[in-house]
């Protein structure tokens, strides 16, 4: 009997005690309880003033039919505004024509391409051929004015921005004699940092205090075949704006936070979006040195497209200063090309003026993905909107930032947003350069940004 008891003690009691000691000594871990969304997830049966639908059909016509049907099934009343996002392997003209057929001429359309996938509150949607999502809005107390212009029709991007916003105001039945819009949604074209001049043109009309939030149309092949869209046209090099007027609460956030390192230098030779020298040395060599070497090997190993995920975790930034001591950093990540390696230069997604002091920033994918909780939290807080009290949201994520997150973890991005917002309809896009407001400074153009606009169900507090 004694031998049996000893055997039980050795086999059962000791392992249990050891396990208890191990867990007592081990640091606590936070583990996401998110699950990948099931295919054909049920659509909410409770209609509201806004709803989303999505599809990953191989055929763009079928994708429109599926997405519009899903969105309409959750919508109260007839839609009067549509925000659509789709990937570039779909034919944009076919999407445009089928949208018009399904929605009619009375629905205003704001559309753009998104890199590698689209997002909704149901999750990340990535198809074998293409992905598409649509947000429909029927709320009568939210007024939209949509405009689209071709940048090639203008002598300057500033003139283009001014014309586009005037057209958006007119489409909303407003003029410069009226109060400015509550917020403006922007979908543009990557123009190497010249986007800030578009923002200057917009500010000429509505003032620099009006928030302008959005991003440049994305392109999963990174070859410049992005598109923008309105109900009237499809653009290869366009600017699409939506001016929003409403008595509803509005929340927004425009965020690009990284850790500032103690490494910095002066852009001693730079022009537009290219830095040729830092501290009078070849810029690419200096950046490689700042990273501890190995950048060239990573380019050779990962390729020019994939190395963007690495540089996105180690961006550069310049200081921005405004009135009353306001200060922020404008982040930008290098996107090396074969020409960059040959000339030892850095090609960026926005402009850094010659003579600017630039800093090396740092992060990791875990910190980057955590933004997907912080951004909606700040947007709700700014708008005094409670979770579940939003009517709809527009979510913008930098493609480079998303690429810095391992592919198997990216599905968590929209689900984290959804957890905070409380399962309200939202649509999300992956963009190439982002625009948004920095309080106390102005609307800026930057990279590696997440932004979110939330329109609430309740009226603004008076």
C-alpha positions in Angstrom: 0.0 0.0 0.0 2.9 2.3 0.9 4.5 1.7 -2.6 1.2 2.5 -4.3 0.9 5.8 -2.4 4.5 6.7 -3.3 3.9 5.9 -6.9 0.8 8.2 -7.0 2.7 10.9 -5.3 5.5 10.8 -7.9 3.1 10.5 -10.9 0.4 12.9 -9.9 1.2 15.2 -7.0 4.7 16.3 -7.9 3.8 17.3 -11.5 0.8 19.3 -10.3 2.9 21.2 -7.8 5.6 21.9 -10.4 3.0 23.2 -12.8 1.5 25.5 -10.1 5.0 26.8 -9.3 5.8 27.4 -13.0 2.6 29.4 -13.5 3.2 31.4 -10.3 6.6 32.4 -11.5 5.8 33.0 -15.2 4.9 36.6 -16.2 1.3 37.1 -17.3 0.7 37.2 -21.0 -2.0 39.1 -22.9 -3.4 37.0 -25.7 -6.0 38.3 -28.3 -9.2 36.3 -28.1 -10.1 37.3 -31.7 -11.1 34.7 -34.2 -11.0 34.9 -38.0 -14.4 35.8 -39.3 -16.4 32.9 -40.7 -17.1 32.9 -44.4 -20.7 34.0 -45.2 -21.1 35.5 -41.7 -24.7 36.4 -41.0 -25.8 39.9 -41.7 -27.5 41.9 -38.9 -31.3 41.8 -39.2 -31.7 45.1 -37.5 -31.8 47.9 -40.2 -30.0 51.1 -39.5 -29.0 54.4 -41.3 -25.8 52.8 -42.6 -24.7 49.3 -43.6 -21.8 47.5 -45.2 -21.4 44.6 -47.6 -18.4 42.9 -49.0 -17.4 40.2 -51.5 -14.3 38.3 -52.6 -15.9 36.9 -55.8 -13.5 36.3 -58.7 -15.9 38.3 -60.9 -16.3 42.0 -60.3 -20.0 42.1 -61.4 -20.8 39.3 -59.0 -18.8 41.1 -56.3 -21.0 44.2 -56.7 -24.2 42.2 -56.6 -23.2 40.4 -53.5 -21.8 43.4 -51.6 -24.7 45.7 -52.5 -27.3 43.0 -51.5 -25.6 42.5 -48.2 -25.5 46.2 -47.5 -29.1 46.9 -48.5 -30.3 44.0 -46.3 -29.1 45.9 -43.2 -30.1 49.4 -44.4 -33.1 51.4 -43.2 -34.6 53.3 -46.1 -33.0 54.1 -49.5 -29.3 55.0 -49.7 -28.1 58.4 -50.9 -24.3 57.9 -50.4 -21.9 55.0 -51.2 -18.3 54.7 -50.2 -16.7 51.8 -52.2 -13.2 50.2 -51.9 -11.9 47.5 -54.2 -8.6 45.9 -55.3 -6.9 46.7 -58.6 -7.3 43.2 -60.2 -11.0 44.1 -60.7 -11.9 46.2 -63.7 -12.8 49.6 -62.3 -15.0 50.5 -65.3 -17.1 47.4 -64.8 -17.4 48.2 -61.1 -18.5 51.7 -61.9 -21.1 50.8 -64.4 -22.6 48.0 -62.3 -22.7 50.3 -59.2 -24.6 52.9 -61.2 -27.0 50.1 -62.4 -27.6 48.8 -58.9 -27.8 52.1 -57.0 -29.2 54.6 -59.6 -28.3 58.2 -60.3 -29.5 59.5 -56.9 -26.8 57.8 -54.9 -23.5 59.8 -54.6 -20.4 57.6 -55.0 -17.0 58.0 -53.5 -14.7 55.1 -54.6 -11.0 54.1 -54.6 -8.7 51.1 -54.9 -7.2 49.5 -51.9 -4.0 47.5 -51.6 -4.3 43.7 -51.3 -7.7 43.7 -49.5 -10.5 45.7 -47.9 -11.9 45.8 -44.4 -15.3 46.0 -42.7 -16.6 45.4 -39.2 -16.9 41.7 -40.3 -13.1 41.5 -40.8 -10.4 41.6 -43.4 -11.5 40.5 -46.9 -8.8 39.2 -49.2 -9.8 37.3 -52.3 -7.9 35.2 -54.7 -8.6 37.6 -57.6 -10.1 40.6 -55.9 -11.9 42.1 -52.9 -14.6 44.7 -52.6 -16.5 46.4 -49.9 -19.3 49.1 -49.9 -20.7 51.3 -47.3 -24.3 52.6 -47.9 -25.7 55.5 -45.9 -29.4 56.4 -45.8 -29.6 58.7 -42.8 -31.4 61.9 -44.0 -29.7 64.2 -41.5 -26.2 63.6 -42.9 -25.6 65.6 -46.1 -22.8 64.7 -48.5 -21.2 66.6 -51.4 -18.9 64.6 -53.7 -16.5 65.8 -56.3 -13.9 64.3 -58.5 -11.2 65.9 -60.7 -8.4 64.7 -62.9 -5.1 66.2 -61.8 -3.8 66.4 -65.3 -6.4 69.0 -66.0 -4.7 71.5 -63.7 -1.5 73.5 -63.7 -0.8 72.8 -60.0 -2.0 70.5 -57.3 -3.0 73.5 -55.2 -5.4 74.7 -58.0 -6.7 71.1 -58.2 -7.5 71.0 -54.5 -9.3 74.3 -54.6 -11.4 73.3 -57.5 -12.3 69.9 -56.1 -13.5 71.3 -52.8 -15.6 74.0 -54.4 -17.2 71.3 -56.5 -17.9 69.2 -53.4 -19.5 72.2 -51.6 -21.7 72.9 -54.6 -22.7 69.2 -54.8 -23.9 69.4 -51.2 -26.0 72.5 -52.1 -23.5 74.8 -50.2 -21.2 77.7 -51.0 -18.4 79.6 -49.4 -21.0 81.8 -47.8 -22.2 78.9 -45.7 -20.4 77.4 -42.7 -17.6 75.0 -43.8 -18.2 71.3 -43.8 -17.8 69.4 -40.5 -15.2 67.2 -42.1 -13.9 66.3 -45.6 -13.0 62.8 -46.8 -10.1 62.7 -49.3 -9.0 60.0 -51.7 -6.1 61.1 -53.9 -3.2 60.1 -56.0 0.4 59.6 -54.8 2.3 62.7 -56.0 5.5 62.5 -54.0 4.6 64.9 -51.2 2.8 67.4 -53.4 -0.4 66.3 -51.7 0.2 69.1 -49.1 -0.4 71.6 -51.9 -3.8 70.0 -52.5 -4.5 70.6 -48.8 -3.4 74.2 -49.2 -5.9 74.6 -52.0 -8.7 73.1 -49.9 -7.8 75.3 -47.0 -8.1 78.4 -49.2 -11.8 77.6 -49.4 -12.8 76.0 -46.1 -10.0 77.2 -43.8 -7.2 75.3 -42.2 -9.3 74.2 -39.2 -11.6 72.0 -41.2 -10.4 68.4 -40.8 -9.4 66.7 -44.1 -8.9 63.0 -43.6 -8.1 60.1 -46.0 -5.4 58.6 -48.1 -4.2 58.0 -51.6 -5.7 55.1 -53.6 -3.8 51.9 -53.0 -2.4 49.4 -55.5 -1.5 45.8 -54.4 1.2 45.6 -57.1 2.8 48.9 -56.2 3.1 49.8 -59.8 0.8 52.9 -59.9 -2.3 51.3 -61.4 -4.6 52.7 -58.7 -8.0 54.3 -59.4 -10.4 56.8 -57.9 -14.1 56.9 -58.7 -17.3 59.1 -58.4 -20.7 58.5 -59.9 -19.6 60.4 -62.9 -16.2 59.0 -63.8 -13.2 56.7 -63.0 -9.8 58.4 -62.7 -6.3 57.1 -63.1 -4.8 60.2 -61.5 -7.7 61.8 -59.6 -8.7 63.5 -56.5 -12.1 62.6 -54.9 -13.6 64.6 -52.0 -16.6 64.1 -49.8 -17.8 67.2 -47.8 -19.9 66.1 -44.9 -22.4 68.4 -43.2 -24.3 67.1 -40.2 -25.7 67.9 -36.7 -24.5 64.5 -35.6 -21.5 63.9 -33.3 -18.3 63.4 -35.3 -15.1 61.7 -34.0 -11.8 61.3 -35.8 -8.2 60.3 -35.2 -5.1 60.6 -37.3 -2.2 58.8 -35.7 1.4 57.9 -36.7 3.2 57.4 -33.4 6.6 55.8 -33.2 9.4 55.8 -30.6 11.8 58.6 -31.3 15.4 57.3 -31.1 18.5 59.4 -30.2 19.7 59.0 -33.8 19.3 62.1 -36.0 20.9 64.1 -38.8 20.5 66.9 -41.2 19.2 66.4 -44.8 22.0 68.3 -46.3 20.9 67.6 -49.9 17.3 66.9 -50.7 14.7 67.7 -53.3 11.0 67.0 -53.3 10.6 63.4 -51.9 14.2 62.4 -52.3 17.1 62.7 -49.8 20.4 62.5 -51.5 22.7 63.2 -48.5 22.4 63.2 -44.7 25.2 65.0 -42.9 27.0 65.3 -46.3 27.1 61.5 -46.8 25.1 59.3 -49.2 21.7 59.1 -47.6 21.1 55.4 -48.2 24.5 54.5 -46.6 23.6 56.7 -43.5 20.2 55.1 -43.2 21.8 51.6 -43.4 24.3 52.6 -40.7 21.5 53.9 -38.5 19.8 50.5 -38.8 23.0 48.7 -37.8 23.8 47.5 -41.3 22.2 44.7 -43.3 19.7 46.9 -45.2 21.2 45.9 -48.6 21.1 42.2 -47.7 17.4 42.5 -46.7 16.6 44.2 -50.0 18.4 41.3 -51.8 16.6 38.7 -49.7 13.1 40.2 -49.5 12.8 42.1 -52.7 11.9 45.8 -53.2 8.2 45.4 -52.4 8.5 43.3 -49.3 11.4 45.3 -47.7 8.8 48.1 -47.3 7.5 46.2 -44.3 11.0 46.4 -42.7 11.6 50.1 -43.4 8.0 50.8 -42.2 9.2 49.7 -38.7 12.2 52.0 -38.9 10.9 55.2 -40.5 12.3 58.7 -40.6 10.5 61.8 -39.3 10.8 65.5 -39.3 9.5 67.9 -36.6 6.3 69.9 -37.2 5.7 73.0 -35.1 2.6 75.1 -34.9 1.1 77.9 -32.9 1.2 78.0 -29.1 3.9 75.4 -28.8 2.2 72.6 -30.7 4.7 70.0 -31.9 4.5 66.7 -33.8 6.5 64.4 -35.9 5.7 63.7 -39.6 6.7 60.1 -40.3 7.8 58.8 -43.7 9.3 55.5 -44.6 11.9 54.9 -47.4 10.8 52.7 -50.3 14.1 51.7 -51.9 14.3 51.1 -55.7 17.1 49.9 -57.9 17.8 53.5 -58.8 18.1 54.3 -55.1 20.8 51.7 -54.6 22.7 52.9 -57.6 22.6 56.5 -56.5 22.7 55.8 -52.7 19.6 58.0 -52.2 16.4 57.7 -50.2 13.1 57.9 -52.0 10.3 58.8 -49.6 6.5 59.0 -49.6 6.4 62.7 -48.8 8.6 65.7 -48.9 11.4 66.5 -46.5 12.9 69.9 -47.2 16.7 70.4 -47.5 18.2 71.5 -44.2 15.5 69.7 -42.2 16.6 67.8 -39.1 15.4 64.2 -39.4 15.1 61.5 -36.8 15.2 57.7 -36.9 12.0 56.3 -35.4 11.4 52.7 -34.3 8.6 50.3 -33.6 7.7 46.6 -33.9 4.6 44.9 -35.4 3.0 44.3 -32.0 3.1 48.0 -31.2 1.9 48.9 -34.7 -1.1 46.5 -34.5 -2.1 47.9 -31.1 -2.9 51.2 -32.8 -6.0 49.5 -34.1 -7.4 49.8 -30.6 -5.9 53.2 -29.8 -7.2 55.0 -32.9 -10.9 54.1 -32.5 -10.6 54.9 -28.8 -9.3 58.4 -29.5 -11.9 58.9 -32.3 -14.8 58.1 -30.0 -13.3 60.2 -27.2 -12.8 63.2 -29.4 -16.4 63.0 -30.7 -17.9 62.2 -27.3 -19.4 59.1 -28.8 -19.9 55.9 -26.8 -19.1 52.5 -28.1 -22.0 51.1 -30.2 -23.4 54.7 -30.6 -21.7 55.3 -34.0 -23.7 55.3 -37.2 -20.7 54.4 -39.4 -17.0 54.7 -39.8 -14.3 55.2 -42.5 -11.0 53.6 -41.6 -7.7 54.3 -43.5 -4.5 52.2 -43.0 -1.1 52.8 -44.6 -0.2 49.9 -46.9 3.5 50.0 -45.6 2.3 49.9 -42.0 0.1 46.9 -42.7 2.9 45.2 -44.5 5.1 45.5 -41.4 2.6 43.2 -39.6 3.0 39.5 -40.4 0.5 38.3 -42.9 -1.1 35.8 -40.5 -1.7 38.6 -38.0 -3.3 41.2 -40.3 -6.8 39.9 -39.9 -6.7 41.3 -36.4 -6.5 44.9 -37.6 -10.2 45.5 -38.4 -11.4 43.2 -35.6 -9.6 45.3 -33.0 -11.3 48.4 -34.4 -14.6 46.6 -34.3 -14.1 45.6 -30.7 -13.7 49.2 -29.7 -16.5 50.7 -31.9 -19.0 48.1 -30.8 -19.8 46.4 -34.1 -21.0 49.4 -36.0 -20.7 49.4 -39.9 -17.4 50.6 -41.1 -15.3 50.3 -44.3 -11.5 50.2 -44.4 -8.9 50.8 -47.1 -5.2 50.3 -47.4 -3.6 53.4 -48.9 -0.3 54.9 -50.3 0.2 58.1 -48.3 -2.3 59.6 -45.9 -3.7 63.1 -45.1 -5.2 64.4 -41.9 -5.2 67.1 -39.2 -2.6 67.6 -36.5 -4.2 69.8 -33.8 -2.5 73.1 -33.5 -0.6 72.7 -36.7 -2.7 72.0 -39.9 -3.8 69.2 -42.2 -0.7 67.3 -43.3 0.5 64.6 -45.7 2.4 61.7 -44.0 3.0 58.0 -44.2 2.5 55.1 -41.8 -0.8 56.5 -40.6 -4.0 55.0 -39.3 -7.0 57.3 -39.3 -10.7 56.9 -38.5 -13.7 59.0 -39.0 -16.9 58.1 -37.0 -20.3 59.7 -37.4 -22.4 59.2 -34.3 -26.1 58.4 -34.0 -26.7 61.3 -31.6 -26.8 65.0 -32.2 -23.9 67.2 -31.2 -24.0 68.7 -27.7 -24.9 72.4 -27.8 
